[in-house]
Amino acid sequence: MPAALKFTGEDKDLTLDELAAFVEAARKAGAPSDNPVRAELSTSGKIKQVEIALGEDAD
């Protein structure tokens, strides 16, 4: 997998503002818009971490 951008919630779970900052950073870093976003969820279904490949994602 190529270099990736990864965000984790400051207080364990991502907030809407943190998710928006992730999307903005991914666009600024040139992540292809058709790359899938991978997420790690808590047992309650909240987003703990998101990641996107900065180059073409072949996985």
Secondary structure, 3 states (H helix, E strand, C coil): CCCEEEEEECCECCCHHHHHHHHHHHHHCCCCCCCCCEEEECCCCCEEEEEEECCCCCC
